[in-house]
Amino acid sequence: MLKEGRHSIIAVIDCFTRRVKLLVSPTSSSEGICLLLRKTLLSWGIPNVGGLMRTDNGSDYVSIRTTSIYHLLDLEQSRANPYSGWEKPFIERFFKTLSHDLIELLPGYIGHNVADRETIEARKEFAVRLKERSQKENQKADFNLRMTQPELQQLLDNWVDAYYHQQPHAGLNKQTPSQAYNATNYVVKPILAPEALDLLLNFAGEAVVLKGFIKINSLRYTAPELLEHHWKGKKVRVFLDPSDVGRAFIYGTNDWETRVEAVDQRLLGREISPDQYRITKREDAKALRSFRKEMNNLAKTFGMDSLHQSVIDHYAAKAKSLVDFPKQETQHNNAAIGALASVAEQLTNPLKPDYSDSQIEHLKQKRQALEARKQAISHQTASLVRNEHDKARLLAADSLKRSLTAKEQGFLKDYMKHNKLGAKRIEEIMGHKRRASN
């Protein structure tokens, strides 16, 4: 228990050397997994080709977002079976060491299980327990003794580096993790552009281009390039700007050379990060589920079949507060990181030209062609004739500017013969021409 509430510790271990990275997170979610991946990759570099990642079978480890990122990093995922701790013994053994060597010493420790929790609570004097029963969490006696999330994170990082990595392991023939790592002469493939990794970890998924836009995670992104014919119906990968959910970078599923920058006009420039957006969206969905559950209970109690949709819309809108969110080194060859590096450079140095002069001129010509096409379509749409009355009036108006053909004069004469009311309007229009000639 921390001052911010109950937290989880997420860990990754290198089975060969027993090196460890830890992350303190409010929950073990896909967001936490991605943050731990970022911390580990920046420190350890890109894994070798064919690297195997053994993970738990929990929803946070097998979600579409996390599995997609494993694939983009060329990592093969191996899932342990549910309730089968023996299939991932190294991390289980580490957590036992962490729990008994460090966690038990912390002021916020509440036990390894329910029985431990009851024993710890029983040590308090009866008067203290009685007094705390009606108090809020931040008013309890041990609250000021607890650590904050950053304090615990710093403590864990120091403990791993200064203690755990320096302890001999039986599974390493009495070597320490540090000694085992140094003996491997491992060649690190560093990520030189952390911003590119941030973009990769904000992979939103795959989408299909339809009518010049894509729709993903309830957001709609558009760009002039997506109106081109060869993008129609094409499946693309979507990466979100880490600092602005209103901007996305789009690549073809098998093409890291062509990039399109697309925007959602509703959110662009509002400085809502993808993390904030995902959190707000989850809170919105949670509030909506809670409201619907309450309304269903009321409906059962009072025999109501349905409730007006505006009530649900009211509570949904109320929930949307944010949206209305010394090592050897060699060069890595990960295609995803390499392609996103240029985007990261653009975000880091927005004033630096991203295209050559010839590319800029080519894009300018394409935009002008698209604009001309849109204007032509608008003109055609505006001049569509819905019926014979519109056609007759259009010809009458045209007669003021040009001489009508014999066929057009015949149509106009026949129309005026069979449409007395319409003929009066035609006479009024064409009267302007006679008066002007006089």
HELIX and SHEET records of a PDB file:
HELIX    1   1 SER A   30  TRP A   44  1                                  15    
HELIX    2   2 ILE A   64  LEU A   72  1                                   9    
HELIX    3   3 GLY A   85  GLU A   87  5                                   3    
HELIX    4   4 PRO A   89  ASP A  101  1                                  13    
HELIX    5   5 ILE A  103  LEU A  105  5                                   3    
HELIX    6   6 VAL A  114  ALA A  122  1                                   9    
HELIX    7   7 PHE A  126  GLU A  132  1                                   7    
HELIX    8   8 GLU A  137  GLN A  139  5                                   3    
HELIX    9   9 PHE A  143  LEU A  145  5                                   3    
HELIX   10  10 GLN A  149  ALA A  162  1                                  14    
HELIX   11  11 TYR A  164  GLN A  166  5                                   3    
HELIX   12  12 ALA A  170  LEU A  172  5                                   3    
HELIX   13  13 PRO A  177  THR A  184  1                                   8    
HELIX   14  14 PRO A  194  LEU A  201  1                                   8    
HELIX   15  15 PRO A  224  LEU A  227  5                                   4    
HELIX   16  16 HIS A  229  TRP A  231  5                                   3    
HELIX   17  17 PRO A  274  PHE A  302  1                                  29    
HELIX   18  18 GLN A  309  ALA A  319  1                                  11    
HELIX   19  19 ALA A  335  THR A  348  1                                  14    
HELIX   20  20 ASP A  357  ALA A  382  1                                  26    
HELIX   21  21 GLU A  388  SER A  399  1                                  12    
HELIX   22  22 ALA A  406  HIS A  418  1                                  13    
HELIX   23  23 LYS A  420  SER A  437  1                                  18    
SHEET    1   A 2 SER A   8  ILE A  13  0                                        
SHEET    2   A 2 VAL A  20  SER A  25 -1                                        
SHEET    1   B 2 LEU A  52  THR A  55  0                                        
SHEET    2   B 2 GLU A  76  ARG A  79  1                                        
SHEET    1   C 4 PHE A 203  VAL A 208  0                                        
SHEET    2   C 4 LYS A 235  ASP A 241 -1                                        
SHEET    3   C 4 ASP A 244  GLY A 252 -1                                        
SHEET    4   C 4 ASP A 255  VAL A 263 -1                                        
SHEET    1   D 2 PHE A 213  ILE A 216  0                                        
SHEET    2   D 2 LEU A 219  THR A 222 -1                                        
END                                                                             
